[in-house]
Every structure is written in C-alpha cells, then in structure tokens.
Amino acid sequence: MTVLPDRPLEGFSLAADFPEADAGTWRRLVAGVLRKTGKDVPEDAVEDALATLVEDGLSVRPLHTGDLTDDTPDPTGFPGFAPFTRGGRPEGGAVAGWDVRQRHDRPDPAAANEAVLADLEHGVTSLWLSVGASGIPVSGLAAALDGVLLDLAPVVLDAGDDVEEAAAVLFGLYERTGTAPAPGGNLGADPFGQAARTGAHDAVTDRLGVAVGLARRCHETVPGLRALTVDALPYHEAGASAAQELGCSLATGVALLRALTDAGLGIEAALGQLEFRYAAGADQFLTIAKLRAARRLWARVAEACGAGGTAGAQRQHAVTSPVMMTRRDPWVNMLRTTVAALGAGVGGADAVTVLPFDHALGLPDAFARRIARNTSVILLEESHIGRVIDPAGGSWYVERLTEDLAQRAWEWFQELERAGGQLAALRSGLVETRIGAVWEHRRGKLATRREPVTGVSEFPLLSETPVKRDPAPEPPAGGLPRVRRDEAFEALRTRSDAAVAAGGDRPRIFLAALGPASAHTARASFTANLFAAGGIEPVHDPVTVDAGSVAAAFAASGAELACICSSDALYAEQAEPVAGALKAAGARRVYLAGRPGELRETYERAGVDEFVVAGGDAVAVLTRALDLIGVAP
C-alpha cells in the first residue's frame, strides 16, 4: 500500500494532463455532435441552436461562462447595499437565514390555537393567519393566539375585507399583554390584491383609506410592525409568468407609495410599511432570479422616489407555489416544496412559507404541518443554506437570468403605468387578458406533457389510496381565476373515479405488445403511462404472438380500447393483421404507438383509428377516449 506524503497539495491541478479548453474548441466539438444527429449548424450558431425558450420569451443558453457571454450584466454590488440584488441585509454566517413562517386558516379557533402552539414549539418563528370569511373568525383571533408570546413571534394577518377589525383585535392583544410586537409582523392590508381576487374594484378607494390609516398608526405608535402587503400571489395563481408577477407587484407598490405619501408619510416611512409576497416554484433557478430581480427593481423605484440608504431594501415573503401543488399523488408535493424553499432561501427571501403537501386537498393535518416546517428547518439547520449570503451570486446563468427577468418585468410595469396604474389595468381587463394568454400557452405545454407533472401527467399511480382532508374555507372569488398545473388531468381522473364509484369498472385499454420485450417495451411503457394519466387502466399482455392470440387476449381483457405497441420494423410486418383482428374482436378504437410515416394510410385502412406520439396533445387524446366509451364528464 502506498502511503501518501503528509503535506499540503500545492499547485495540484486535476486538469494538468489535459489540453486547455477554449470557446472555439467547445463550439467546434458541439457542432460536430450536432452534425451526427442530422443538424448542420455553423460553429458560431451552436449556442442559439441549443438554447431553450422559457416563459416571458427568456432564453436559457446551453453554457454560461464569462468568455461565452459577451453581454453579461454589470456587477450587482454587495448584500445590504443598493441595488440589493444580492440581498437586503449585509449580515451572514450564523445569524443569517430566513423567518420560518407557517400559514394557518383552520376556522375553529381552539384547533387553530393548538396547531399554532405546536408549530412555534417545533421550529416555526412567525405566524401567517388567514382571518375572516376564509379562515379564523375575527371574533376568534384572540383565542387562536392564546398563549403565544407576541413579543417573540411575529404575526402576519391575511384578513381581506376584515383587515380593520382584525387589526383592532391584534392591537388590543398587544395592549392587554403590555408587549411590543415582535419585529417582522404585518397587518396584511392589501387593497389591490383583494380587488384582484374578488373583482370588487370600486371598493379599492375605501380599502386604501383603511390601509393608509393603519400604516400611519404603525409608523407613529408601533415601530417594527408593518401595515401593508404587496401580494403577488393573486397574479401567480391566475397563471402569471414570473415577469408578470414582478411587474404587477411593482405597480401595486408604487400605487401604495403614492397613497401613503399623499397622506403625509415621508417616502422612507412609506417604504418601511410594505412587505412583498412572491411565489416560489419548483424551478429553483427561476425562483432565485425572481427574488433577486424583485429587489433590484424595487430599489430602482425607491431611488426614483428619492429614498436613500437601506430604505429601498425590499422585504420579501416567499410562499411555495399553490399552482404547482397536485391533488393526485400529493406526497410528491413534499419534493416540490423542498426545491421551492431552497430556491427562496438561496434567492434571499426574508420569510419563507412552505405550504403543506396536502394543501390542495383541504386543511392540513399535524403530519403535513410538521413536514412543512421541517423542510425549512432542515435547509437552515442541516444544509446551512443561510450561512452564505447570495450563494448563487456570480453564477453567469443566474446573473443573466436575473438581468433578463428584470428587464421583462420592468417593461410590463411600464405598460401597467401607461395604462393608468394597477387598478386601472385590473378594471380594464388588461391584467387578466395578458395573464390569460400566458396561461393558455402554458396549458398547451402541460397538455402535451412538455411540462410534465410527476404523479399526474407522468408516472401516475391508479391504485393510490386517496388522501382525505377536512375541507378548507373557500378563498375569495369573483376576480382573477385560480389555476393549477394538474387541472386538466385531474378532471380526467375524476371522470374515471366516478365511473368506479358508480359501481362500474375503471376504463381499460389493451396493449397489444408485439415481438420481444426489446421491441415493444419502450412504446408499451409510454402508452401505459399516457392512458393511466387519464384514469384509463392499461392491460398489458406481452405474450401475444400473432393476430389470433391478440384477438383472444383482447377479448379476455375487458377493455374497449386497444393500442398496438412495437418497433417500426414489426409494425410493417404485423400492424395490419393485428389491427384488423382487434377491430373484429370488438375494439371500439385502435391506437398505434409511434409515428406511422409513409404507412399511415395502410394502417388506417387496416383499422388503426389514431396514432399516439410523444409531444402529442395527451389531454385531447384521453378526452376523446373517455367520451367514446361513455365515461360521463
């Protein structure tokens, strides 16, 4: 055994025996690989050929380095200093991290109090309470906070139209207990967000007057407590892109600043009354860039208003995206929220709320709340994410994405301002129309599974045991719609479940897998996955060897649909007789997995009704299938 010398490694380089790489070499090699795939791309165009378009027209390049990115943004400063891209606070190390903020909306004050105290005892550092018609009754707020040390645990309200009454109860609690509110609390007045959710645009003026009054009181008598929330979740939940979410938040923030300064508050005092709430999604890099871009943009607004120092540092509350939460296979939501919380923490959020994995199903149980709070605790205490300020800073990809996103968001903000501001844009339908167009495009990607939803549109489990929860209070409605990524496939699965609940069998499709496993496995797996996403159970008989045995196996399967699965070579030999045999055996629709090419007409004459391919509209295929076999919508 060789004993390594006990001395430090000086000048040691793992790349010492390899030739030095440069941009030209990389481009030349990539162009060579592309040519082998049939794409003749010039060397100077390989980055464009491999770039991926994402939302807001942003492009993700295949490689981001200093020498390959000629238009890299300027340095973004230091944490705690304008433009605050790298963070709103200068401190790091053991004192860094984020406020672990848990949401509670259980209407029973006693049950809510039990959950609140359990959360605070096990790692939660602040409370986000839904109060009023969509949560804890205003009359039960004091009971829900019984036993909470209000000078240690910040309280954030989400009370909608009941904000004035809820704030009065909270002020009364502070006075009766003789405590000053813990820094980081917020009364949650949000007149524009409430208008976006409810469509009650004419009530904004009155709500704005209440919000300004609360802000004045907080500024003058309760330092450390903020009054206003700029909530971007209504736009995110309507399907907005990241740039649209940021632009709407800027327009809302500016409208609130105008109202506050018109009421006599100085610009720095007005800025100090605002907290911004953003969604954190499973695309961790987009989440990181969004929060960084939000701080940069708000710093620009503050500078234009004449604020100096740290007044323009945006305080951020990140919430794991409700849009990404699924009702089927909800356990996967634990993974989604973990990635989202990681992105929020790395992106520099001041407070992070991890929604429980069963959020889409109703009120969370104790286990779901425990996992939600422990997600942040593990990231902070075991992964030490908070010890480094802006850990993604300096990454060419993150810096480029931050810059591009900031530019798109600023353009949308300027359009909103030209339209008369956020309220006018809501009234005219501009916001809903633009967001609707973005969501329609994304819905197409979801339907074709170019944006997969694990456990729903990809790798569904038809035999899963449904997770049951108590129903949650109905959220405000009447304004912008609420969307979910799983909605189209959820509707299909619900149709299938209803057929079973009515005493029938689950719809089935027979997979006529031809030839050896090496020939049919890939397409049979694709087809099984596709139809299971619509609640159609695949019946796979891999021992069929000819048209006669296929017909017999189909007849025994109890299915009404059939799909031929194999290689192109075996299709050319066996697809015609097999399709004819399936039709003769009573198949109401025969599919073929794969692109038919020049043999399309031949297969169609033999009885193939439809071809299922990767990238096709899965929702349309599955809807037609359920309609055909009489599964009620």
Legacy VTK file of the C-alpha trace (Angstrom):
# vtk DataFile Version 3.0
C-alpha trace
ASCII
DATASET POLYDATA
POINTS 633 float
0.000 0.000 0.000
1.381 3.397 -0.994
1.492 5.986 1.776
0.693 9.481 0.543
3.058 12.231 1.735
1.821 14.246 4.702
2.000 17.687 3.151
-0.439 20.147 1.609
-1.282 19.917 -2.082
0.392 22.910 -3.672
-0.229 23.686 -7.314
-2.179 20.472 -7.759
-4.491 20.579 -10.790
-6.821 17.808 -11.901
-6.691 19.239 -15.418
-2.914 19.316 -15.626
-2.721 16.430 -18.120
-5.455 17.690 -20.408
-5.206 20.275 -23.179
-6.580 23.702 -22.308
-10.176 24.228 -23.456
-11.449 27.397 -25.077
-14.716 28.647 -26.529
-13.742 27.885 -30.112
-12.883 24.271 -29.302
-16.147 23.806 -27.459
-18.168 25.231 -30.338
-16.355 23.081 -32.877
-16.936 19.872 -30.906
-20.599 20.666 -30.296
-21.141 21.428 -33.989
-19.635 18.018 -34.788
-22.037 16.252 -32.429
-24.996 18.122 -33.922
-23.959 17.076 -37.436
-24.083 13.435 -36.340
-27.738 13.973 -35.358
-28.527 15.398 -38.786
-28.355 19.085 -37.837
-25.797 21.053 -39.814
-25.242 24.055 -37.538
-22.408 26.556 -38.075
-19.932 26.727 -35.210
-20.864 30.309 -34.360
-24.550 29.346 -34.011
-24.380 26.298 -31.748
-25.406 28.242 -28.629
-28.514 29.540 -30.377
-29.322 26.053 -31.679
-29.169 24.585 -28.170
-30.876 27.473 -26.383
-34.202 26.770 -24.684
-37.030 29.278 -24.693
-38.800 29.603 -21.341
-41.575 31.887 -20.119
-41.540 35.625 -20.871
-39.545 34.964 -24.021
-36.413 34.347 -21.982
-33.781 32.060 -23.412
-31.641 29.616 -21.452
-28.288 29.061 -23.114
-26.560 25.665 -23.015
-23.452 27.155 -21.424
-22.946 30.309 -19.407
-19.367 31.448 -18.865
-17.578 34.748 -18.848
-15.892 34.274 -22.192
-19.002 32.923 -23.934
-21.438 35.545 -22.641
-20.460 38.864 -24.200
-23.436 40.744 -22.796
-23.045 39.737 -19.155
-24.663 42.187 -16.740
-22.590 44.604 -14.706
-21.553 43.628 -11.167
-24.550 43.612 -8.847
-22.970 45.161 -5.769
-22.865 43.758 -2.262
-25.509 42.338 0.087
-27.212 45.039 2.115
-26.354 47.812 -0.352
-28.276 49.196 -3.311
-29.472 47.817 -5.663
-29.904 44.936 -3.145
-29.792 42.305 -5.881
-27.517 40.238 -3.695
-29.655 40.610 -0.590
-31.420 43.147 1.542
-29.216 42.522 4.576
-25.439 42.652 4.942
-25.094 40.003 7.632
-24.339 36.351 7.067
-22.979 33.396 8.967
-24.817 32.030 11.976
-27.199 34.997 12.222
-28.439 34.633 8.656
-31.291 32.533 7.328
-34.971 33.243 6.999
-38.060 33.552 9.106
-39.904 30.192 9.089
-43.491 31.370 8.633
-46.356 28.871 8.862
-49.842 29.578 7.488
-52.994 28.783 9.481
-56.573 29.017 8.213
-58.498 26.480 10.307
-61.830 28.146 11.224
-62.061 26.570 14.689
-60.093 28.950 16.979
-59.306 26.224 19.525
-57.969 23.853 16.844
-56.050 26.717 15.252
-54.505 27.605 18.612
-53.396 24.015 19.155
-51.728 23.977 15.740
-50.148 27.407 16.275
-48.571 26.447 19.591
-47.310 23.143 18.191
-45.672 24.920 15.264
-43.997 27.538 17.453
-42.677 24.820 19.745
-41.132 22.896 16.856
-39.260 25.386 14.718
-41.718 27.949 13.318
-40.634 31.521 14.033
-43.645 33.542 12.812
-47.341 33.059 12.079
-49.357 33.838 8.955
-53.036 33.795 9.858
-55.950 33.820 7.438
-58.671 35.746 9.233
-62.281 36.380 8.316
-64.515 34.502 5.899
-61.595 32.421 4.557
-60.099 31.396 7.877
-60.186 32.118 11.589
-63.199 34.281 12.542
-62.228 37.772 13.665
-64.025 37.064 16.925
-61.817 34.005 17.440
-58.462 35.634 16.671
-57.618 36.286 20.314
-58.399 32.667 21.201
-56.284 31.401 18.319
-53.315 33.407 19.675
-53.848 32.401 23.312
-50.501 31.510 24.879
-48.435 32.964 22.023
-45.561 35.200 23.171
-46.334 38.117 20.904
-43.055 39.889 21.631
-41.162 36.865 20.258
-43.391 35.544 17.464
-44.263 37.986 14.669
-47.871 37.766 13.479
-48.856 38.395 9.864
-52.543 38.769 9.031
-54.358 37.948 5.818
-57.810 39.327 6.537
-59.100 40.684 3.234
-62.103 42.925 3.794
-61.906 42.320 7.568
-58.426 43.801 7.966
-59.550 46.793 10.029
-61.425 44.643 12.541
-58.661 42.013 12.685
-56.015 44.717 13.215
-58.074 46.160 16.078
-58.119 42.761 17.806
-54.365 42.385 17.356
-53.673 45.904 18.677
-55.870 45.071 21.658
-53.846 41.943 22.387
-50.591 43.905 22.350
-52.087 46.481 24.711
-53.602 43.936 27.132
-50.409 41.905 27.354
-48.241 45.003 27.584
-45.884 43.748 24.913
-44.422 45.343 21.828
-44.969 43.279 18.675
-42.045 41.196 17.547
-40.285 42.760 14.531
-41.427 41.271 11.240
-45.173 41.334 11.824
-47.633 42.742 9.314
-51.322 43.651 9.433
-51.665 42.490 5.833
-53.723 45.348 4.398
-53.795 44.637 0.668
-56.478 46.637 -1.176
-55.174 45.910 -4.672
-54.629 42.200 -4.058
-58.141 41.924 -2.656
-59.513 43.644 -5.739
-57.603 41.217 -7.950
-59.059 38.259 -6.067
-62.660 39.474 -5.775
-63.147 41.808 -8.731
-64.513 44.468 -6.341
-62.524 47.283 -7.953
-64.856 50.032 -6.774
-64.079 49.200 -3.145
-60.355 49.911 -3.509
-60.640 53.593 -2.559
-62.278 52.799 0.773
-59.879 49.909 1.440
-56.962 52.148 0.588
-58.138 54.678 3.169
-58.206 51.941 5.822
-54.743 50.745 4.778
-53.266 54.245 4.956
-54.774 54.752 8.419
-53.253 51.504 9.663
-49.892 52.444 8.152
-49.894 55.808 9.920
-50.718 54.149 13.226
-47.962 51.551 12.824
-45.413 54.178 11.861
-46.306 56.541 14.692
-47.035 54.188 17.594
-45.980 50.613 16.800
-42.471 50.600 15.288
-41.442 47.237 13.890
-44.985 46.367 12.751
-45.823 46.897 9.082
-49.327 47.529 7.834
-49.282 46.737 4.106
-48.653 43.660 1.998
-47.993 43.759 -1.720
-49.276 40.297 -2.519
-48.304 38.948 -5.952
-49.934 35.559 -5.311
-53.284 36.540 -6.928
-51.435 37.026 -10.221
-49.317 33.906 -9.836
-52.396 31.837 -9.005
-54.108 33.178 -12.128
-51.260 31.778 -14.247
-48.933 34.775 -14.496
-45.349 34.406 -15.597
-42.523 35.470 -13.317
-42.132 38.816 -15.102
-45.862 39.487 -14.906
-45.847 38.678 -11.198
-42.977 41.096 -10.626
-44.467 43.838 -12.797
-47.831 43.671 -11.021
-46.106 43.843 -7.641
-44.142 46.928 -8.706
-47.272 48.681 -9.990
-49.086 47.840 -6.757
-46.177 49.014 -4.623
-45.969 52.302 -6.487
-49.729 52.878 -6.083
-49.401 52.304 -2.329
-46.414 54.652 -2.094
-48.433 57.369 -3.803
-51.305 56.900 -1.354
-49.024 56.891 1.684
-47.024 59.946 0.682
-50.202 61.809 -0.289
-51.382 61.132 3.274
-48.295 62.808 4.694
-45.828 59.977 5.282
-42.272 60.546 4.141
-41.001 58.281 1.388
-38.722 56.298 3.677
-41.517 55.820 6.223
-43.837 54.719 3.430
-41.302 52.211 2.115
-40.952 50.847 5.634
-44.643 49.909 5.736
-44.502 47.490 2.789
-43.742 43.797 2.591
-43.825 41.930 -0.732
-45.136 38.390 -1.144
-43.991 36.201 -4.050
-44.469 32.605 -5.134
-41.537 30.182 -5.070
-41.832 27.412 -7.630
-40.103 24.111 -8.310
-37.935 25.799 -10.962
-35.294 26.745 -8.434
-33.218 28.959 -10.717
-36.244 30.965 -11.824
-37.231 31.424 -8.168
-33.733 32.595 -7.255
-33.625 35.021 -10.180
-37.141 36.312 -9.483
-36.390 37.300 -5.894
-33.065 38.867 -6.862
-34.690 40.786 -9.721
-37.540 41.935 -7.442
-35.100 43.561 -5.024
-33.208 45.239 -7.821
-36.378 46.624 -9.385
-37.811 47.902 -6.113
-34.501 49.590 -5.318
-34.818 51.404 -8.648
-38.332 52.569 -7.690
-37.091 53.745 -4.291
-34.197 55.605 -5.878
-36.549 57.324 -8.326
-38.674 58.399 -5.344
-35.662 59.963 -3.654
-35.122 57.361 -0.918
-31.598 56.647 0.200
-29.670 54.230 2.364
-31.366 50.929 3.146
-34.911 52.266 2.706
-35.116 50.685 -0.741
-34.312 47.201 0.533
-37.420 45.188 -0.288
-38.694 42.914 2.473
-39.782 39.622 0.898
-42.096 36.819 1.958
-41.834 33.780 -0.326
-44.599 31.164 -0.425
-44.230 27.812 -2.149
-46.427 27.908 -5.236
-50.057 26.782 -4.838
-50.242 26.353 -8.613
-47.719 23.514 -8.574
-49.464 21.552 -5.799
-51.257 18.411 -7.016
-54.239 16.539 -5.657
-53.107 13.200 -7.055
-50.023 11.593 -5.546
-49.775 14.543 -3.110
-46.698 13.073 -1.450
-44.663 14.322 -4.415
-45.557 17.835 -3.262
-43.023 17.374 -0.459
-40.288 17.269 -3.076
-41.684 20.256 -4.955
-41.908 22.400 -1.839
-38.393 21.419 -0.762
-36.930 22.615 -4.063
-39.072 25.756 -3.933
-38.000 26.550 -0.367
-34.381 26.027 -1.357
-34.801 28.481 -4.234
-36.486 31.008 -1.942
-33.726 30.750 0.648
-30.912 30.973 -1.886
-32.742 33.858 -3.563
-32.639 35.825 -0.316
-36.244 35.795 0.942
-36.656 37.246 4.431
-39.510 34.874 5.310
-40.484 31.549 3.724
-43.788 29.703 3.993
-43.747 26.064 2.926
-47.298 25.009 2.159
-48.159 21.526 3.481
-48.125 18.745 0.915
-51.910 18.286 1.302
-52.654 21.978 0.731
-54.642 21.292 -2.447
-56.839 18.748 -0.663
-58.105 20.838 2.250
-56.959 21.666 5.762
-53.567 20.122 6.578
-53.199 17.571 9.346
-50.497 17.630 12.022
-48.158 15.427 9.986
-48.364 17.688 6.936
-47.660 20.798 9.032
-44.717 19.030 10.638
-43.159 18.153 7.294
-43.748 21.709 6.037
-41.967 23.397 8.926
-39.194 20.784 8.994
-38.456 21.473 5.339
-37.187 24.932 6.268
-35.562 23.688 9.477
-33.511 21.094 7.589
-32.444 23.614 4.953
-31.367 26.031 7.677
-30.001 23.793 10.411
-28.642 20.799 8.485
-27.952 22.129 4.992
-26.786 25.548 6.282
-28.256 27.370 3.288
-28.476 30.595 5.262
-24.816 30.745 6.211
-23.754 32.158 2.856
-25.211 35.379 1.506
-26.400 35.116 -2.094
-24.772 31.728 -2.771
-25.935 31.861 -6.400
-24.295 35.237 -6.978
-21.560 35.188 -9.592
-23.122 32.305 -11.490
-23.218 33.517 -15.083
-26.520 31.723 -15.607
-28.210 33.193 -12.523
-26.884 36.680 -13.211
-28.055 36.526 -16.847
-31.468 35.191 -15.856
-31.821 37.849 -13.155
-30.964 40.582 -15.630
-33.277 39.323 -18.388
-36.147 38.803 -15.975
-35.698 42.271 -14.504
-35.846 43.805 -17.985
-39.056 41.923 -18.912
-40.696 42.775 -15.592
-39.804 46.465 -15.936
-41.340 46.555 -19.414
-44.592 45.076 -18.065
-44.552 47.504 -15.113
-44.155 50.432 -17.514
-47.078 49.173 -19.593
-49.232 48.986 -16.462
-48.250 52.532 -15.542
-49.071 53.764 -19.048
-52.481 52.091 -18.688
-53.179 54.238 -15.631
-51.708 52.090 -12.899
-52.549 48.743 -11.352
-56.173 49.496 -10.501
-56.962 50.831 -13.965
-55.251 47.800 -15.543
-57.371 45.479 -13.396
-60.575 47.349 -14.232
-59.925 47.365 -17.971
-59.146 43.659 -18.079
-55.581 44.245 -19.275
-54.065 42.216 -16.439
-56.448 39.296 -16.831
-56.086 39.223 -20.620
-52.306 39.215 -20.602
-52.052 36.663 -17.814
-54.683 34.525 -19.524
-52.646 34.439 -22.719
-49.559 33.265 -20.829
-51.517 30.569 -19.019
-53.136 29.377 -22.257
-49.683 28.847 -23.739
-48.541 27.021 -20.628
-51.689 24.908 -20.599
-50.695 23.691 -24.044
-47.306 22.625 -22.708
-48.998 20.801 -19.837
-51.456 19.061 -22.176
-48.650 17.814 -24.412
-46.569 16.910 -21.352
-43.699 19.093 -22.486
-44.107 20.393 -18.955
-44.546 17.131 -17.056
-46.327 16.861 -13.699
-44.894 13.882 -11.869
-47.559 11.602 -10.435
-50.244 13.222 -12.579
-49.368 13.511 -16.260
-46.263 11.345 -15.869
-45.937 8.145 -13.804
-49.454 8.218 -12.331
-50.465 5.534 -9.851
-54.051 4.459 -10.457
-54.036 2.239 -7.381
-53.079 5.020 -4.965
-55.187 5.409 -1.839
-56.847 8.842 -1.900
-55.752 11.269 0.800
-58.785 12.733 2.590
-58.748 16.048 4.438
-61.296 18.346 6.060
-62.431 20.954 3.546
-60.657 24.297 3.735
-62.606 27.571 3.799
-63.459 28.888 0.369
-60.965 31.553 -0.733
-62.120 34.920 -2.086
-63.520 34.683 -5.602
-65.007 36.825 -8.331
-61.818 38.346 -9.701
-58.858 36.714 -11.406
-59.223 32.945 -11.849
-57.233 30.390 -9.885
-55.416 27.744 -11.900
-53.449 24.594 -11.172
-50.989 22.680 -13.260
-52.900 19.442 -12.652
-56.372 20.717 -13.500
-56.857 19.125 -16.943
-55.599 15.698 -15.896
-57.416 15.930 -12.569
-60.703 16.340 -14.464
-59.966 13.193 -16.471
-59.046 11.175 -13.400
-62.198 12.375 -11.646
-64.317 11.061 -14.526
-62.673 7.663 -14.228
-63.091 7.559 -10.444
-66.755 8.483 -10.767
-67.316 5.515 -13.071
-65.804 3.192 -10.460
-67.761 4.817 -7.626
-70.981 4.284 -9.578
-70.366 0.555 -9.438
-68.664 0.118 -12.757
-65.142 -0.871 -13.762
-62.311 1.504 -14.406
-61.918 2.163 -18.145
-59.258 -0.073 -19.680
-57.016 -0.140 -22.705
-55.439 -3.309 -24.006
-51.779 -3.038 -25.021
-51.090 -5.353 -27.967
-47.353 -5.661 -27.425
-45.810 -7.367 -30.446
-42.500 -9.171 -30.593
-39.819 -9.491 -27.904
-39.549 -7.129 -24.952
-36.711 -5.271 -26.638
-39.093 -4.356 -29.455
-42.181 -3.308 -27.531
-41.149 -2.235 -24.003
-40.412 1.429 -24.731
-43.673 2.117 -26.556
-45.770 -0.073 -24.272
-44.431 1.824 -21.257
-45.110 5.153 -22.968
-48.674 4.125 -23.809
-49.411 2.738 -20.350
-48.144 5.964 -18.778
-50.168 8.101 -21.178
-53.530 6.418 -20.672
-53.098 5.974 -16.916
-52.768 9.779 -16.716
-56.400 9.916 -17.842
-57.605 7.236 -15.451
-57.610 4.519 -18.129
-56.059 1.322 -16.805
-53.567 -0.348 -19.148
-53.879 -4.130 -19.545
-50.602 -5.460 -20.848
-50.330 -8.973 -22.324
-46.756 -9.335 -23.601
-47.177 -12.944 -24.751
-49.282 -12.202 -27.839
-47.516 -13.543 -30.896
-49.956 -13.254 -33.789
-53.264 -11.707 -34.799
-55.272 -14.632 -33.445
-53.698 -14.576 -29.991
-54.013 -10.776 -29.875
-57.749 -11.003 -30.543
-58.212 -13.662 -27.856
-56.207 -11.679 -25.288
-58.166 -8.527 -26.065
-61.490 -10.315 -25.649
-60.359 -11.603 -22.235
-59.084 -8.195 -21.055
-62.430 -6.493 -20.592
-61.117 -3.457 -22.452
-62.913 -1.440 -25.106
-59.791 0.296 -26.406
-56.576 -1.194 -27.760
-53.138 0.097 -28.684
-50.549 -1.691 -30.801
-47.043 -1.303 -29.370
-43.820 -2.439 -31.013
-40.972 -1.354 -33.263
-41.358 0.224 -36.698
-39.994 -2.953 -38.302
-42.592 -5.172 -36.643
-45.333 -2.666 -37.426
-44.566 -3.068 -41.103
-44.965 -6.848 -40.754
-47.824 -7.237 -38.245
-49.715 -3.982 -37.682
-52.241 -4.577 -40.476
-53.466 -8.039 -39.455
-53.356 -7.181 -35.735
-55.390 -4.008 -36.223
-57.948 -5.944 -38.234
-58.135 -8.662 -35.581
-58.659 -6.114 -32.808
-61.464 -4.450 -34.730
-63.075 -7.833 -35.401
-62.819 -8.647 -31.684
-64.822 -5.537 -30.792
-62.245 -2.819 -30.117
-64.074 0.481 -30.311
-60.855 2.345 -31.044
-57.455 1.054 -32.097
-54.350 3.157 -31.498
-50.805 2.672 -32.704
-47.913 3.982 -30.595
-45.475 5.930 -32.734
-45.396 7.925 -35.928
-46.701 5.945 -38.917
-44.613 7.695 -41.563
-45.375 6.581 -45.104
-47.535 3.686 -43.899
-50.229 5.900 -42.338
-52.878 5.161 -44.991
-52.084 1.458 -44.912
-52.537 1.287 -41.147
-55.721 3.363 -41.266
-57.250 1.070 -43.895
-56.418 -1.886 -41.650
-58.329 -0.376 -38.725
-55.953 1.969 -36.840
-58.005 4.959 -35.728
-55.388 7.143 -34.058
-51.644 7.421 -33.512
-50.247 8.365 -30.089
-46.844 10.026 -30.076
-44.567 11.843 -27.671
-45.382 15.545 -27.756
-48.983 14.973 -28.838
-51.929 16.530 -27.032
-52.443 13.953 -24.288
-55.479 15.721 -22.824
-57.247 15.695 -26.195
-56.432 12.006 -26.777
-57.672 10.991 -23.331
-60.796 13.138 -23.514
-61.788 11.564 -26.823
-61.168 8.096 -25.377
-63.367 8.650 -22.319
-66.082 10.250 -24.441
-66.057 7.309 -26.842
-66.556 4.653 -24.187
-69.245 6.662 -22.424
-67.472 7.818 -19.246
-69.530 10.794 -18.119
-67.775 14.194 -17.836
LINES 1 634
633 0 1 2 3 4 5 6 7 8 9 10 11 12 13 14 15 16 17 18 19 20 21 22 23 24 25 26 27 28 29 30 31 32 33 34 35 36 37 38 39 40 41 42 43 44 45 46 47 48 49 50 51 52 53 54 55 56 57 58 59 60 61 62 63 64 65 66 67 68 69 70 71 72 73 74 75 76 77 78 79 80 81 82 83 84 85 86 87 88 89 90 91 92 93 94 95 96 97 98 99 100 101 102 103 104 105 106 107 108 109 110 111 112 113 114 115 116 117 118 119 120 121 122 123 124 125 126 127 128 129 130 131 132 133 134 135 136 137 138 139 140 141 142 143 144 145 146 147 148 149 150 151 152 153 154 155 156 157 158 159 160 161 162 163 164 165 166 167 168 169 170 171 172 173 174 175 176 177 178 179 180 181 182 183 184 185 186 187 188 189 190 191 192 193 194 195 196 197 198 199 200 201 202 203 204 205 206 207 208 209 210 211 212 213 214 215 216 217 218 219 220 221 222 223 224 225 226 227 228 229 230 231 232 233 234 235 236 237 238 239 240 241 242 243 244 245 246 247 248 249 250 251 252 253 254 255 256 257 258 259 260 261 262 263 264 265 266 267 268 269 270 271 272 273 274 275 276 277 278 279 280 281 282 283 284 285 286 287 288 289 290 291 292 293 294 295 296 297 298 299 300 301 302 303 304 305 306 307 308 309 310 311 312 313 314 315 316 317 318 319 320 321 322 323 324 325 326 327 328 329 330 331 332 333 334 335 336 337 338 339 340 341 342 343 344 345 346 347 348 349 350 351 352 353 354 355 356 357 358 359 360 361 362 363 364 365 366 367 368 369 370 371 372 373 374 375 376 377 378 379 380 381 382 383 384 385 386 387 388 389 390 391 392 393 394 395 396 397 398 399 400 401 402 403 404 405 406 407 408 409 410 411 412 413 414 415 416 417 418 419 420 421 422 423 424 425 426 427 428 429 430 431 432 433 434 435 436 437 438 439 440 441 442 443 444 445 446 447 448 449 450 451 452 453 454 455 456 457 458 459 460 461 462 463 464 465 466 467 468 469 470 471 472 473 474 475 476 477 478 479 480 481 482 483 484 485 486 487 488 489 490 491 492 493 494 495 496 497 498 499 500 501 502 503 504 505 506 507 508 509 510 511 512 513 514 515 516 517 518 519 520 521 522 523 524 525 526 527 528 529 530 531 532 533 534 535 536 537 538 539 540 541 542 543 544 545 546 547 548 549 550 551 552 553 554 555 556 557 558 559 560 561 562 563 564 565 566 567 568 569 570 571 572 573 574 575 576 577 578 579 580 581 582 583 584 585 586 587 588 589 590 591 592 593 594 595 596 597 598 599 600 601 602 603 604 605 606 607 608 609 610 611 612 613 614 615 616 617 618 619 620 621 622 623 624 625 626 627 628 629 630 631 632
